[in-house]
Amino acid sequence: MKTLCTTRRPLMALLAATALTTALAGCAPVVLGGVAVGGMMAVDRRTTGTQVEDERIELQAVNRIHGQYADRVHVNITSYNRQVLLTGEASTAEQVQAIEKMVRGLEGVHSVVNELAALPASSLVTRSGDTFITGKVRASLVDAKDLTAGAFKVVTERNVVYLMGRVTQREAQRASDIARGVNGVSKVVRVFEYLTEDELVRLSTPRPAPVTTDKAPSSRNEP
């Protein structure tokens, strides 16, 4: 997820968020200007190429929105399997629609889920609370032994938790129940791409390495 922010976070809050993400995701986020580039979980059901494409979509969306609105909006852009989730706040309903149209026009975007609100930008206290909730939901997913935590992306905005990923109906229900049980969560919104159980088995089965039977050409002449 990449974020277009209206203000800078205090240093201690940034360090706390970094430490939390490092513990849960296996690597620390990198902060470039006002854009937060989150760490990746160890397991991801997208192809490597799709993960790179999602990163490109997020970065291009941030650049395009910043070019139009600078720091006048607070928008989070999260792309998963080329489906883009927009959360945060814009000043007017017209801005909300304009931002959605801007993101839909990006190359590679398959769909947009627009959860932007026409409200004043949320406070640092609210955003810090959202970051804390996201961390607690991720930790709870890790603790659930019947789920693959890395298959989920978690985004929190004004105490509403958004869950993304390529999951089965069973996994979606289980993850939703877990998120609802986290203190401070007011609502859970599913933004999933659904798999059948058979598709999940095929996706989870390692492919055998190709067998090479060709011998290296000989360097000497055969009689």
N, C-alpha and C positions, 0 to 999 in steps of 0.2 A: 504494500500500500504506500502511496505517496500522498503527502499532505501539502496543501497550499495554505499557509498560515497568515494571520493578520498581525500576530505579535510573536516575540521571541520568548521561549520558555526560560525560567530561571535555571541557573547552572545545576543546582542540586536536583531539580526535577528531571533534567535531561540525563544526569548521571544515574539516577534511580531507574529511569525507563530503560537506559542502556543495559544496566546490570540485570534487570528483569528479563529483557529480551535475550540476553546472552545465556542466562540460565535455562530458559525454556526452548529457545530455538537453535542453540548450538553455535551461534555466531552473533556478533554485535552489529546493530544497525549503523549505517554511516549517514551522518547529517551533512548535507551540502546546502548551504544557505538556509532557505525555509523549507526544503524538501527532505522528508525523512524516508530513507530507503531501508525497509525492514529486512531482518535476517530471515533465512529460509530454513524450514524444518528439514530434517534429514530425509524424510520420505515424502515423495510428491507423486501423485498419480497422473500428472501431466508429463508429456514428453519434454526433453531438454529444450527442443526447439520452441515449443509452446511457452515454456517458462521465460525464455528470452523474449519472445514476442509480447508476452504480458508486461514485462519490464519496459519494453519499448513503448507500448501503448500508454502505460502510466506516465512515463517521462514526457512523451509528446503531449499528453493531456494537460499535465502541469504547466508545461511551457506555453501552450496555447491559451490556457485560462489566465495565467499570469500576464501574458502579453496583452490580454484584453482588459483585465480587471485589476492588475497589480495586486495590492494588499487589501482590496476592498471586500473580499469574500474569504470565507474559510471553507475549503472544499477538500475532502479526502477522496482520492481516486484509487480503487482497488480493482485490478483486472485478474480474472481467473478463467483460464481456458477461453480467452477473448470475450468473456462476458464482463462488463464494467459496472461496478457498483459505485454510485455517487452518494456520499453522505456529507453532512455539514450544513452550512447556512449561507444564503445569499440575501441581498437586501430586499429584493422584490420577486414576485412570481415571474415577472418577465425575465429576470436574470436567471432564475432556476431553469426555465425552458430554454433560454439561449445557451446556457452551459451544456445542457443535455444535447442540444442540436450540434454544438461544437464537437462534443466527444463522439457522437454518432458518425460524424463525418471523417473520423480518423481511419486510416487504412488498417484493415484487419479486425476491426471491432464487429462482433457478431450481434451483440445486443447490449442494451443499457438499462439498468435498474436505477431509476432516479429517486433517491430518498432525501434529496436536498430539501431543506425547509426555508421558507421565506421569513427569516427571523434575524435579529441581530446576532452577530457572531458570539459563540459560546465563550465563557470565561476560562481563564487558565485553571481555575479550581475545578470546573466541570470537566475540562479535557484531562486533567490529571486523574480525576476519578474514573473517567472512561478508560484511561490507560491501565489503571489498577484493576478494573473489572476485566478487561481483556486478558491481563496476566493471570487472574484467578480462573477464568474460564479455560484458558490454555492448560494451566496446571491440572485442572480437574479432568480435562480430556486425556492428559498424559496418565493420570492415575487410573483411568478406566481401562482395565486390561482387555476388555472385549472390543476396543476401538483402536484404530491406527490414528494417533493424534496428528501425525503429519499430513493426513489427508484433508485436514480442515484449515480454513483461514477464518480468523475471528476478527471482527471489526466492531467497535463499540462507539456509539454516538448518542450523547445525552441519555445514558443508561439503557439504551436499546442495543441489544447484541445482534449482529448480523453474522450468520454462518454461511460460508462458501465452501465448495469442494465438489469432487466427483465421488458420490457415495450411494449406497443402497438405501432403500426406504427404511430398513432396520437401523442402519447407522445414523440416518437423519433423525429418526425418532429418539434414539438413545442420546445423541449429542444435544438435541433440543432439550430433553429432560434434564440433562446435566447442567446446561447453561441456565435454565430457569431456576435451578436450585442454588445458584450462586447469589450471595447476598448483594443487593444493590441493583440487580437486573430487573428492569421494569417490563421488558418485552423481548421476545426472541423472534427474529425474522429469518426464514430460510431462503437462501439464494443458491440452491443446489442444482447440480446437473446429476440426474439420477442414473444409476447403473443397476442392472439386474444382478442377482447373486452369481449367475453363470459368468457374466461379464467381469465381475470382480475376481472370480477364481482365475479366469484367463489373464487378467491384468496383473494378478499377484504371482503367477507362475513364471519363474525365470526362464527366459528363452535359452536353449542350449547354444553353446558357441559353435560357429560354423566349423566343419571338419575340412581341413585342407589335405588333399591327397596328392597334389602335384609335387613331384620331387624337384629340387633345385637342379638346373642344368649342369651337366658335368663339364669340368674345365679341361678334360683331356679327350682326345679322339678315341672312339671305340673302334676296334678292328672290324 
